[in-house]
Amino acid sequence: MKSRLVRIGNSRGVRLPKPVIEQAGLAEEVELQVLGNTVVIRSRHTARAGWAEAAQRMRAAGHDRLLDKATATRFDEKEWSWR
């Protein structure tokens, strides 16, 4: 698909047709990357996206247990006390 750079203030931009935006799943914020002479526009993924759902699946499958036995620390042995 051919497009032209358009002036946006002191910068330039590319207008993306609505079907392209929808097909790529782009939202308000995107990530830009330059690879050689290619500009890549990606949907911006938030940090830890999908972690909550993955944790729920792990819990449902019983895979959310500690792998090692808990070991007491100096705090547990000497400094902590129930009152």
C-alpha positions, 0 to 999 in steps of 0.5 A, a space after each residue: 500500500 502506498 502512502 505519503 508523509 504529511 506535515 504535522 507541526 514541525 514533524 511528519 507523519 503517515 496517515 493509517 487507514 482505519 482497516 489497517 489500524 483495526 487489522 493490526 490491533 493498534 490502540 492510542 499508544 504504539 511502539 516504533 522501531 527502526 530496523 535498517 531502513 524500515 519503520 515498524 509500528 507495533 501495538 504497545 504491550 503493557 508490562 506484565 500483560 496477561 500475567 493475572 490470567 496466567 496465574 489464574 490458570 496456574 492456580 486452577 492446575 495446581 501449579 502455584 506451589 513453592 518448589 523448595 521447602 521454606 527455610 527459616 531466616 535469622 529473623 524467623 529464629 531470633 527476632 520474630 515473636 508472637 505477642 
